[in-house]
């Protein structure tokens, strides 16, 4: 019995999996795309708000302790989520349009 080459067996296993794997079902609905784009914009807005808050000192300009830092972080996240849900910077809309167009290449690009 000859020793097997681990690289060969991994390559053979990958090849057999590639042959038997079925393509993933299309699960990117417009609602899921819009939700993901809004979550991304909320994350970006939260980072912007956090950076602005760090440069300005504590909560409402006063020195802060750990509880006010936690409250401030939560407030920033909630404000960012509400802003993104209500249009925010418009990034979520542009991202969703781009992803929907990528999923449906026959769709014409939006007019400016």
Buried (B, 14 or more C-beta within 10 A) or exposed (E): EEEEEEEEEEEEEEEEEEEEEEEEEEEEEEEEBBBBBBBBBBBBBBEBBBEEBEEEEEBEEEEBEEEBEEEBBEEBBEBBBEBBBEEBEEBBBEBBBBBBBEEEEEEEEEEE
